[in-house]
Amino acid sequence: MSETAGIDATVEQLWQAVADGDERRAAATVHDALAGGVDEETLLLQVIAPVQERVGREWAADRISVAQEHAATAINERVIATLAHRPGADRRTADRGRVTVSCVDGEWHALPARLVAEVLALRGWRVDYLGAQTPTPHLISHLHLTNADAVLLSASIPTHLPTAHAAITACQSIGVPVLAGGPAFGPDGRYATALKADRWAPDARAAAAALERGIPRPDASAIRHAVDDLPHLADQEYTLVARSRPQLVRQALADLEHRFPALRAYSGAQHERTAEDIAHVVDFLATALYVDDPALFTTFVTWTAGILTVRGVPAPSLSAALDALAERLRDFPRTVKLLEHGANALNDHLTCPVPGPGIHA
């Protein structure tokens, strides 16, 4: 059996164990592969990471529940821990420098950051791993104590980009460079560039390579505000939409009963879920306003249409929700334009559906 075929087989075995909720079998699968000569970094990035990505895809396809998704993620996290802390684990002396790896505040998807932290530790870095949703003030306090060579910020959900921006500028204001990573920053790192992160990396190996090349420390004396990086924020549309989120959700839900009469027959739980869906639409709309990129919003809209379809919810209800929001926000030109982009993308998707990138539950 070729090395690639062997890794593929291990991925499938780990997926079956994780899908069955069998933590012992999952750990045994990984440790057997390690004993068979597969190195730890390969196991982290070419076995565990693909299985975790499949967990997200299975949830999006409504083949596993949120609870199963969380259980699977927890198993993967514990398997990683068994690798890191096994007797005789091969760890280089941490002589390359010291870095902090953290998720931005509000970001619960910590496993990608954990994978990066483990790879960096394998490559000789001293890593302070702070885990999920670290409040920015606490992150800065930690950096003051450790004098880190860099901070690696992870974000999976694009709606955390405004918070990520605040964290980036805060870290740079004390002279610590920021390497951004995670799906939230775009497949090509476009949002990391827009938010003026010092570097962006698409994966753990690229992050390690960037650190090895060195990231200069930023000028800590430069005082910078969000509008300095994103001049379009001067129109305050993002601020107004973000602050009016609760009212927009309530108003859009009320309007939706007239635009989509089937909603009147929904149960209490269905109404609650619909309100959550509208809230997500408003969140992504606000974030698209923040970075001034229609693609962020249209990608979310088409992905949401796919999610609704597999769950038996008529996707045209989403079109009605966009129309309701457009009516409420008609005095905000950038916002209306984004909603038009979303509606057009949704119409195209309903005519010829294509898979979206998705986010985890």
Secondary structure per residue as TSV (DSSP state, phi and psi in degrees):
chain	resnum	aa	ss	phi	psi
A	1	M	-	360.0	133.0
A	2	S	-	-68.7	163.1
A	3	E	H	-61.0	-42.1
A	4	T	H	-63.1	-43.6
A	5	A	H	-63.8	-37.6
A	6	G	H	-64.8	-40.5
A	7	I	H	-67.5	-42.4
A	8	D	H	-59.4	-40.7
A	9	A	H	-65.7	-38.1
A	10	T	H	-66.8	-39.4
A	11	V	H	-58.6	-46.0
A	12	E	H	-65.3	-41.4
A	13	Q	H	-63.2	-42.6
A	14	L	H	-65.9	-40.0
A	15	W	H	-60.7	-44.3
A	16	Q	H	-62.6	-39.7
A	17	A	H	-67.0	-44.0
A	18	V	H	-65.7	-43.3
A	19	A	H	-63.2	-31.0
A	20	D	T	-84.0	-4.3
A	21	G	T	70.4	25.5
A	22	D	-	-99.7	92.3
A	23	E	H	-65.9	-40.9
A	24	R	H	-62.2	-44.1
A	25	R	H	-66.5	-35.8
A	26	A	H	-62.8	-46.7
A	27	A	H	-64.3	-41.8
A	28	A	H	-62.7	-38.5
A	29	T	H	-58.9	-46.6
A	30	V	H	-69.6	-42.6
A	31	H	H	-71.2	-31.0
A	32	D	H	-65.7	-40.1
A	33	A	H	-65.6	-38.6
A	34	L	H	-62.1	-45.6
A	35	A	H	-64.2	-26.4
A	36	G	T	-84.0	2.3
A	37	G	T	109.4	-0.5
A	38	V	-	-78.4	127.1
A	39	D	-	-74.4	160.2
A	40	E	H	-63.7	-39.9
A	41	E	H	-63.4	-40.1
A	42	T	H	-62.7	-41.5
A	43	L	H	-62.0	-40.7
A	44	L	I	-66.1	-47.9
A	45	L	I	-95.5	-23.9
A	46	Q	I	-114.4	-0.2
A	47	V	I	-123.6	-62.4
A	48	I	I	-67.7	-45.0
A	49	A	H	-60.1	-47.4
A	50	P	H	-62.4	-34.4
A	51	V	H	-65.2	-41.7
A	52	Q	H	-64.2	-38.5
A	53	E	H	-62.5	-37.1
A	54	R	H	-67.9	-34.9
A	55	V	H	-55.9	-46.1
A	56	G	H	-63.2	-41.2
A	57	R	H	-65.8	-39.8
A	58	E	H	-66.2	-37.5
A	59	W	H	-64.3	-45.8
A	60	A	H	-60.4	-33.2
A	61	A	T	-84.3	3.5
A	62	D	T	63.8	30.4
A	63	R	S	-96.5	-14.9
A	64	I	S	-135.0	155.8
A	65	S	-	-85.5	171.8
A	66	V	H	-60.4	-42.4
A	67	A	H	-61.5	-42.1
A	68	Q	H	-65.5	-37.9
A	69	E	H	-62.2	-43.7
A	70	H	H	-66.8	-41.2
A	71	A	H	-63.1	-42.1
A	72	A	H	-63.1	-42.5
A	73	T	H	-62.8	-42.0
A	74	A	H	-62.6	-39.4
A	75	I	H	-62.6	-45.9
A	76	N	H	-60.0	-40.6
A	77	E	H	-62.5	-41.3
A	78	R	H	-72.0	-33.0
A	79	V	H	-63.8	-41.5
A	80	I	H	-58.9	-41.8
A	81	A	H	-63.6	-37.0
A	82	T	H	-66.4	-31.5
A	83	L	H	-69.1	-45.5
A	84	A	H	-66.9	-32.9
A	85	H	T	-112.7	16.8
A	86	R	S	-70.8	150.4
A	87	P	T	-58.4	132.8
A	88	G	T	76.6	16.6
A	89	A	-	-57.8	132.9
A	90	D	-	-82.0	103.0
A	91	R	-	-124.2	126.8
A	92	R	-	-66.1	157.6
A	93	T	-	-61.1	132.9
A	94	A	S	-77.4	78.8
A	95	D	-	-115.6	0.9
A	96	R	S	-78.0	-28.5
A	97	G	-	145.9	-174.7
A	98	R	E	-123.5	130.8
A	99	V	E	-132.3	158.5
A	100	T	E	-113.3	133.2
A	101	V	E	-116.9	125.8
A	102	S	E	-151.2	150.5
A	103	C	E	-86.7	150.0
A	104	V	-	-69.9	160.1
A	105	D	T	-58.0	132.1
A	106	G	T	93.5	-12.8
A	107	E	-	-90.2	113.2
A	108	W	-	-90.7	-17.3
A	109	H	-	-81.3	88.4
A	110	A	-	-95.2	-13.8
A	111	L	H	-61.6	-39.8
A	112	P	H	-58.8	-40.5
A	113	A	H	-65.7	-37.2
A	114	R	H	-63.5	-40.4
A	115	L	H	-61.5	-43.1
A	116	V	H	-61.5	-45.1
A	117	A	H	-59.6	-42.5
A	118	E	H	-67.5	-40.4
A	119	V	H	-63.5	-42.9
A	120	L	H	-64.3	-39.3
A	121	A	H	-62.9	-40.5
A	122	L	H	-61.0	-31.0
A	123	R	T	-93.3	11.1
A	124	G	T	98.4	14.7
A	125	W	-	-95.5	145.9
A	126	R	E	-85.0	119.6
A	127	V	E	-115.9	127.1
A	128	D	E	-99.1	107.2
A	129	Y	E	-98.3	116.5
A	130	L	E	-97.0	-10.1
A	131	G	E	80.0	-154.2
A	132	A	S	-77.0	155.5
A	133	Q	-	29.5	68.8
A	134	T	-	-86.9	118.9
A	135	P	-	-59.6	138.4
A	136	T	H	-56.1	-44.1
A	137	P	H	-58.2	-36.9
A	138	H	H	-71.7	-35.9
A	139	L	H	-60.8	-45.7
A	140	I	H	-64.5	-40.8
A	141	S	H	-59.3	-42.2
A	142	H	H	-63.3	-42.7
A	143	L	H	-64.9	-36.2
A	144	H	H	-60.4	-37.5
A	145	L	H	-76.0	-30.2
A	146	T	H	-104.3	-17.5
A	147	N	-	53.3	51.2
A	148	A	-	-62.9	148.3
A	149	D	S	-73.8	-25.7
A	150	A	E	-166.9	160.3
A	151	V	E	-120.2	134.0
A	152	L	E	-105.2	114.7
A	153	L	E	-101.8	127.8
A	154	S	E	-112.7	137.1
A	155	A	-	-147.6	129.9
A	156	S	-	-100.9	-32.8
A	157	I	S	-101.7	123.8
A	158	P	G	-57.6	-26.0
A	159	T	G	-65.2	-9.6
A	160	H	G	-90.5	4.1
A	161	L	H	-61.9	-41.7
A	162	P	H	-59.9	-40.3
A	163	T	H	-66.4	-39.9
A	164	A	H	-61.1	-39.5
A	165	H	H	-60.7	-44.7
A	166	A	H	-62.4	-40.1
A	167	A	H	-66.7	-40.5
A	168	I	H	-60.0	-50.3
A	169	T	H	-66.6	-34.6
A	170	A	H	-66.4	-44.2
A	171	C	H	-62.4	-45.3
A	172	Q	H	-65.9	-29.3
A	173	S	H	-68.3	-16.9
A	174	I	T	-108.8	15.0
A	175	G	T	84.7	18.0
A	176	V	-	-106.1	121.6
A	177	P	-	-71.6	153.6
A	178	V	E	-119.1	128.2
A	179	L	E	-109.5	116.6
A	180	A	E	-96.5	147.1
A	181	G	E	-157.8	160.2
A	182	G	S	116.7	155.8
A	183	P	G	-57.0	-27.4
A	184	A	G	-59.0	-28.9
A	185	F	G	-85.2	5.5
A	186	G	-	91.3	150.6
A	187	P	T	-64.0	-22.2
A	188	D	T	-112.1	11.3
A	189	G	-	73.9	18.1
A	190	R	H	-60.4	-34.7
A	191	Y	H	-80.5	-28.4
A	192	A	H	-63.0	-40.4
A	193	T	H	-66.1	-44.7
A	194	A	H	-62.6	-35.3
A	195	L	T	-88.9	5.7
A	196	K	T	65.3	34.8
A	197	A	-	-64.0	151.1
A	198	D	S	-71.5	-33.1
A	199	R	E	-148.6	161.5
A	200	W	E	-134.1	144.2
A	201	A	-	-135.0	135.1
A	202	P	S	-77.7	-18.2
A	203	D	S	-158.3	178.7
A	204	A	H	-64.7	-39.8
A	205	R	H	-68.0	-37.7
A	206	A	H	-67.2	-36.3
A	207	A	H	-64.0	-43.9
A	208	A	H	-62.3	-41.2
A	209	A	H	-63.9	-40.6
A	210	A	H	-63.2	-41.0
A	211	L	H	-67.1	-38.4
A	212	E	H	-65.9	-33.5
A	213	R	H	-72.4	-24.9
A	214	G	-	97.3	137.1
A	215	I	-	-121.4	113.8
A	216	P	-	-58.7	147.2
A	217	R	-	-73.4	138.2
A	218	P	-	-74.8	165.5
A	219	D	-	-75.1	107.7
A	220	A	T	-71.4	-13.2
A	221	S	T	-84.3	-12.2
A	222	A	-	-79.0	120.5
A	223	I	-	-93.8	124.9
A	224	R	-	-132.2	140.0
A	225	H	-	-114.4	162.8
A	226	A	H	-55.8	-39.9
A	227	V	H	-68.7	-20.4
A	228	D	H	-67.3	-37.0
A	229	D	H	-83.8	-33.6
A	230	L	-	-128.1	80.6
A	231	P	G	-57.2	-26.2
A	232	H	G	-64.4	-16.9
A	233	L	G	-66.1	-12.7
A	234	A	G	-62.9	-22.8
A	235	D	G	-76.0	-9.6
A	236	Q	-	64.4	12.1
A	237	E	H	-63.2	-42.0
A	238	Y	H	-58.2	-48.6
A	239	T	H	-60.5	-44.7
A	240	L	H	-67.1	-41.4
A	241	V	H	-67.7	-44.3
A	242	A	H	-62.5	-41.7
A	243	R	H	-71.9	-27.1
A	244	S	T	-94.5	13.5
A	245	R	H	-51.1	-51.1
A	246	P	H	-59.7	-42.5
A	247	Q	H	-66.7	-40.2
A	248	L	H	-62.0	-41.4
A	249	V	H	-63.8	-46.8
A	250	R	H	-62.0	-45.1
A	251	Q	H	-67.1	-42.6
A	252	A	H	-65.2	-38.0
A	253	L	H	-64.4	-41.0
A	254	A	H	-64.9	-44.2
A	255	D	H	-63.5	-33.2
A	256	L	H	-65.4	-28.4
A	257	E	H	-63.5	-29.9
A	258	H	H	-84.1	-35.7
A	259	R	H	-81.2	-26.9
A	260	F	S	-135.2	80.7
A	261	P	G	-55.5	-25.8
A	262	A	G	-58.7	-23.5
A	263	L	G	-61.1	-28.7
A	264	R	G	-64.1	-23.7
A	265	A	G	-92.7	1.3
A	266	Y	-	-67.4	149.1
A	267	S	-	-74.8	171.4
A	268	G	H	-58.8	-41.2
A	269	A	H	-65.6	-38.7
A	270	Q	H	-67.5	-38.4
A	271	H	H	-61.2	-43.2
A	272	E	H	-63.2	-42.0
A	273	R	H	-67.2	-36.7
A	274	T	H	-63.9	-41.5
A	275	A	H	-61.4	-39.3
A	276	E	H	-63.3	-41.7
A	277	D	H	-62.5	-42.7
A	278	I	H	-64.7	-38.6
A	279	A	H	-61.5	-39.9
A	280	H	H	-64.0	-39.9
A	281	V	H	-60.3	-45.3
A	282	V	H	-63.6	-40.0
A	283	D	H	-62.0	-45.4
A	284	F	H	-71.4	-33.0
A	285	L	H	-61.8	-45.8
A	286	A	H	-62.9	-41.6
A	287	T	H	-66.4	-39.1
A	288	A	H	-62.8	-35.6
A	289	L	H	-64.3	-38.6
A	290	Y	H	-63.1	-46.7
A	291	V	H	-94.1	-4.9
A	292	D	T	57.6	51.8
A	293	D	-	-137.7	107.7
A	294	P	H	-59.4	-29.7
A	295	A	H	-61.5	-33.3
A	296	L	H	-61.9	-41.3
A	297	F	H	-76.1	-44.5
A	298	T	H	-65.6	-35.9
A	299	T	H	-62.9	-42.7
A	300	F	H	-65.2	-42.3
A	301	V	H	-61.5	-46.6
A	302	T	H	-69.4	-36.2
A	303	W	H	-63.4	-43.4
A	304	T	H	-62.1	-39.0
A	305	A	H	-58.9	-41.3
A	306	G	H	-65.6	-41.1
A	307	I	H	-62.5	-45.2
A	308	L	H	-61.7	-41.0
A	309	T	H	-61.7	-46.9
A	310	V	H	-69.2	-17.5
A	311	R	T	-98.3	10.0
A	312	G	T	77.6	18.5
A	313	V	-	-100.1	127.4
A	314	P	-	-59.1	120.6
A	315	A	T	-60.3	-30.3
A	316	P	H	-58.0	-20.0
A	317	S	H	-62.4	-30.5
A	318	L	H	-68.8	-38.3
A	319	S	H	-61.3	-41.9
A	320	A	H	-64.1	-36.7
A	321	A	H	-65.8	-39.9
A	322	L	H	-63.3	-40.9
A	323	D	H	-63.8	-40.9
A	324	A	H	-63.1	-41.9
A	325	L	H	-66.7	-39.7
A	326	A	H	-60.8	-39.2
A	327	E	H	-65.5	-41.0
A	328	R	H	-71.4	-26.4
A	329	L	T	-112.3	25.7
A	330	R	T	-63.6	-17.5
A	331	D	T	-87.9	3.9
A	332	F	-	-115.3	98.9
A	333	P	H	-61.5	-41.8
A	334	R	H	-66.5	-37.8
A	335	T	H	-66.3	-45.2
A	336	V	H	-60.8	-39.9
A	337	K	H	-63.1	-42.1
A	338	L	H	-62.5	-42.0
A	339	L	H	-64.7	-35.3
A	340	E	H	-64.0	-43.8
A	341	H	H	-58.6	-44.3
A	342	G	H	-62.1	-43.8
A	343	A	H	-63.8	-41.7
A	344	N	H	-64.8	-43.2
A	345	A	H	-64.3	-38.2
A	346	L	H	-65.7	-42.5
A	347	N	H	-60.6	-43.0
A	348	D	H	-63.1	-41.2
A	349	H	H	-65.1	-42.2
A	350	L	H	-67.9	-27.5
A	351	T	H	-76.9	-40.7
A	352	C	S	-144.2	82.4
A	353	P	-	-64.2	141.0
A	354	V	-	-131.4	151.3
A	355	P	-	-64.8	140.8
A	356	G	-	-97.7	170.6
A	357	P	-	-73.6	-31.8
A	358	G	-	78.1	160.7
A	359	I	-	-136.1	160.3
A	360	H	-	-80.7	162.0
A	361	A	-	-67.9	360.0
